[in-house]
Amino acid sequence: MVNPLILILFLISGVAAGWLGVDLLPTRMLEQVSNISGLRKVLAGFGGFFGVLGGFFFQILRQRLLAKIRNVPTDLLVSRAIGLILGLLVANLLLAPILLLPLPPEMVFVKPLAAITSNLLFGVLGYNLADIHGRTLLRLFNPNSTEAILISEGILTPASAKILDTSVIIDGRIKGLLECDLIEGKVIIAQTVIDEMQQLADSNNNEKRAKGRRGLKLLTSLRETYGRRLVINSTKYEGAGTDERLLKLTSDTGGILITADYNLAQVAKVKDLKVMNLSELVIALRPEVHPGQQINLKIVREGKEDSQGIGYLDDGTMVVVDGARSAIGQRLQIIVTGALQTPTGRMIFGKAEKGQTPQISNN
């Protein structure tokens, strides 16, 4: 119903503009025309044609604008609108003295040119500032809130939104971080991440299907626990894959990307985005082991070298023990000789104490 109405309005406007536009033509041109009525009809026909053409272009622009508005988060849409309004207000306040200036007839074009230029310049400037500092702008309308007072005094800094990657959702450890209050602020789940987990859940591969279902189940649990703190971002970014869209979302929101993907974390750092690598966080929280320290360790399998045995600490760190190949399934007192830190984890080297009696372990 709306589209036909738009075409009718543009058609009427075009016909009216062509019909009434004859009166705006110079007198000398009208004196050369013998049939003014016929000229009105011709111009009205051309006006109607271009009016319908303009109506079609307006419909396309309207549909694209509506589709974009549906995909923009509400708070971002409101902040952009407020920024645009404030920019236009400043432009017109600065423009008022110029419009009151007496100008000669040959410079009459200066006033409309200044009006158009200033409104475009300050409108775009206000829009961009609101896009970057939207939360601060919205906070101006509620200056008496406790959060606003603390932020204005420098006691409290605004919490950045946390954007979750598919890997950390499937991993499951993000739930423990939220429960321990190690992550603050809004938690954003991009629609592209949900779509990727749904594809995994529908996969024919049993392992992928289990990962997808585990991730969706965790999201359901987080939604029930944290409610509005968990935000689903439905903005449809263009990009070759989920990683590229997440990087664009992180850039637009100014949030912190949380991921367990080493490569994605490195790309985010190259693009100067805030990122938290969950694997690096886990490594940072592990207890330090120093050379010469003694640990009691169960040898679970053989190593690559003939004399090596492999064991694991409680946090999963692998320990390579020289001279422990023959003690698989037993517990030994190990002396730490060194450690190797890699991007994916940490490896500890040690040797078995001489002269000790292996302890048989049932664990």
N, C-alpha and C positions, 0 to 999 in steps of 0.2 A: 504493500500500500504506500509506503514511503517513497519508493523509487519512482512510480508514476507521478506522484505529487511533485517531486523535485523537477521532473522533466516538464510538467505543466507550468510550474512557476518560472522556470528558465525560459520556456517558450513565450509566455506572456510578457516577461521582462524584455526579451529580445524584440518582440513585435512592437511593444510600446516604445522602446528606445529608438527603433527605426522610424516609427510613425511620428514621434515627437521630435526626433533629431533634425527633421527638415527645418524647423524653426530656428535651429542653431547655425544653419549654414549662412555664409556671408550673403549680404543683399545683392551684390553684383552677380553671384552665381545663380541666385533665384530669379533674377531678371532675365537670364538667358534660357530659363525653363518655361515652356509654354503650358505644360500640364502639371501643375503642382500636385494634384490629387494622384496622378499616376506615379509621380516620384515618391510620394508617401507610401503607396502600395509596394513599389519595388524595394524601398529601404526597409519597410516592415517585413517583407518576405526574407530579405537577407538577414535582418535582425533575428527573425524567428529561427532561421537555419543555424546561425551561429549560437543562438541561445540554446537550442537542443543539443548542439555539439558540446557546448560548455556544460550542459546538464549531465551528459555522459561522463565527461572528465571529472566532474564534481562527485558523481556516484562512486567512481573508482577510488578517488582520493578519500571519500568518506568511509568506504569499506576497509581500506588499508589502515586508516586512522583508528577505526573501531577495533580492528584486529590487534593493533599494537597496544591500545589502551587496555584490552582484556588481559594481555600478557604482562602488563606492568604492575608491580606490587602497589597496593593502595597507598601506603605511606610515601612511596617515591612519587606517585602521581600527584598526591596532595601537595607535597613540598615543591614539585616543579611548577604547579599551578600558582602557588603562593609566590614563588620566586619570579615568575613571569609578571604577575600583577604588580609586585613591588617595583620591578624594573620599569614597567610602563608608567607607574605613578611618579617615579623619580624623573623619568624622561619628560613628562608633561609639566612637572614643576619647574624644571630647568628651561623648558621651551616657552613658558608663559612670557618672560621678558622679551624674548625675540619677536613673538607675535604682536606685541604692543608697540614695537618700533615703527615709526613712519618711514616707509621706503618709497623711492621714486617708482613710477609705473613700469619702467624697463627692468626693475629688479623684483617684480612681484612674485617671480617663481622661487625666490629664496625661502619664503616662509613655508610653503608646502614641502619643499625639498628638505628643509631643516626638520620639519615635523616627521616626515617619513624616516629620515636617517637616524634621528635620535630615538624614535620608538623602536626601530629595528635593533639598534646598537644596545640600548639598555634592556630591552626585552630579552635578547639572547644572553646578555651578561647575567641578568637575574635568573634566567633558566639554568644556566651552567653552574652558577654559585649554589643554587638550591639542589642541583643534582649531586654536587660534591659534599655539601654541608647540610643535607636535608634534615637530619635529626636535630642539629643545633637550631635550625630555623624553626622547626615545629616546637622546640622547647621554649622559644620566645613567647609563644601564646599561652604558656603555663609557667610563668617565671616564679611562682610561689611554691612550686613543688620542691620537695626535699632534695631530689636528685639535681634539679637545676641550681639550687642554692649551693650545694656541695661542689658542683662542677665550676660554678662561677668563682668560688673562693679557692679553687685549685686543690681542694682536699680530695675530691673524687674525679677520676678520669672516666670518660664514657667507655663502656665495654664494647669492644669490637665484636661483630657477629662472627660466628664460627661456621664455616661451610664444610660439610662432610663429604669426603670422597667415597666411592663405592667400596674401596678396599677396607676402610676403617669400619664401615657398617657391617660388612661380612665378617670382619675380624672379631667384632663383638666387644673388644676392650674399651670402646668408647663409652659403653654403659657404665663401667666401673669408674671411669674418669669423671663422668657426670655425677655419679652417686657420691664421689669423694669431694665434689665441688672444686675440682681442679680446672674446670672449664666454666667460664662465666659468660653472660650475655646470651643473645639469641642464637639458636642453633638452626641453621638453614639447610634444608634438603632440596637440592635442585630437582626439577622434574626429569631432567635427563638421567639422573642417578636412579630414580624410581623406574624409569623405562628400561634402563640397563639391567636392573635386578629382576624385573618382570621377564625380560628376555632370557635371563639365566634360569629363572624358575620354570619357564616353558621349554627349556632345552631338552633334547633327547639324551644328553650326557648326564649320567647319574650324579657325578661330582658337581657339575655346574648347576644342576637343578637343586641339589642340596644347599649349595651356597646361596642361590637366589632366594630360596624359601627361608633360609636362616636370616638373611638380611631383611626381608619383608616382615618376618615375625618380630625382629628386633625393633624395627621402626614402629610397628603397632604397639609394642610394649613402651617405647619411649613416648609415643603420643599419649598413651593413657597416663603415664607418670608425670610428664612435664607440661602437657596441655599446650597453651598458647606460646610457650617458650620455644616449642618446635615449630618452625615456619616452613611451609612448602612453597618454594619459589617456582611459579609456573611460567616464568619468562622463557620464551623459546629463542635461545641464541643460535646464531648460525655458526657452524663449525664442522670440522671433519669427524669429530668424535666427542665422547664425554669429557675427556681431559681438556680439550680446547675450550669447550663451553664452560667448564668449571673455572678456567683461568679468566675468561671474560666476566663471569659472574663475580669472581673475587675482585677483579679490577673495578667493576662498576660499583660494588657495595663498599669497597675499602675494608672488607673483612679479612679473616685469617683462614686460609685453607688448611684443613686437617687431613692428612693422607698417610698411608703406609707405603705408598709407591715412591721408591727412591728417585726414579727418573722424573716423575711429575713434580716432586719437590725441587729438584734441580732446575727444571724449566721455570717454575714459579720464581725461584731466586734470581734467575737470569733476567726475568721480566720485572724484577724489583717488586715482587708481591710478597705479602706476609704469608708465611707457611709454617706449619708445625708438622714435622715428620714424626709420626708415632713411634717408628722404630728407633729413631734417635732419642726420643723421650724415654723409652724403655731402657735403652743402654745407659742413659744419664742417671737413671734411678737405681741401677744395679750397684750392689756393694763393691767397693774396691778390693782387689786382691793384689798383694805386694809380693815381690820376690823374697823367698825365705820363709814365707808364711806356711804353716802346716794346716792341711785340711783332710778330713776323713771322707773318702770317696769310694763309691762302688764302681768297679770296672764292668762295663756292660758289653763291650765288643772289642774286637781287635782293630788296631790302627793300620795305616798304610805301610809303615816300616815293620820289619820282622819282630822287633822287641816292643812295639808300642801297644798300649791299651787305651781305650777311650772311656771316659766317664762324663757325667753331667752334674753341674751344680743345681741347686733347687730352682734357680731362675732360668734354667735351660742352657746356661753357658757350657760349651763343650771344653773338656779338659783332656789334653793329649799327654799321656804318662809314659815315659821311657821305662823299660824293664817291667812292664805290667801285663804283657801279653798272656803270660801263663796264669794270671790271677783273675780271669774273666768270671764274673758271678760272685766275686769276693770283695770285701772292703779292705782298703789299704790307707795307711797314713802317707799323704803325699806332700812333698816339699815343692812349693811353687818356684819355678826358675825364670818365668817370663810370661808376657801377655802380648797378644797381637790384636789391635783394634782395626776392624774393617767396616766399610759402609753398611754392611748387612748385619754386623754383630761383633762379638768379641770371642777370641780363642785364647785359652790359657794353657801354658806348657808347664810340666812338672816331672818329678822323678820319684820313684818309690824309695822309702827309707830302707836302708840295708839292715838285714838281720831281724826284720819283724815277721811275726806269724800272721798270715792272712786270716781275716775274720769272715766266716761264711755268713752271707746275708740272705734272708728269705724275702727281703723287700725289693 
